[in-house]
Amino acid sequence: MNKYKNAGLIAGFLLIVLGLTSLILTLVGIHWAFLGWVEQFGRLFAFVFKIIMVIAGAVVFIMARTDWEQERKECA
């Protein structure tokens, strides 16, 4: 699983950055073009979706940074 660590870090970071910037841009009235389909379902859905993007990105980032071998050694 170690070979996928960098991919997890990048994916988590991108989710966090895209989620946060889309939330900030929404405050100004601008939207990311590739997230335009989310806005079609309503403002509440779009807001919740963006919050979930940030939370999921943080979870992926944290899980990718966790050293599972060290965790197994500490539990044994």
ABEGO torsion letter per residue (X at the ends): XAAAAAAAAAAAAAAAAAAAAAAAAAAAGBBBAAAAAAAAAEAAAAAAAAAAAAAAAAAAAAAAABBAAAAAAAAX
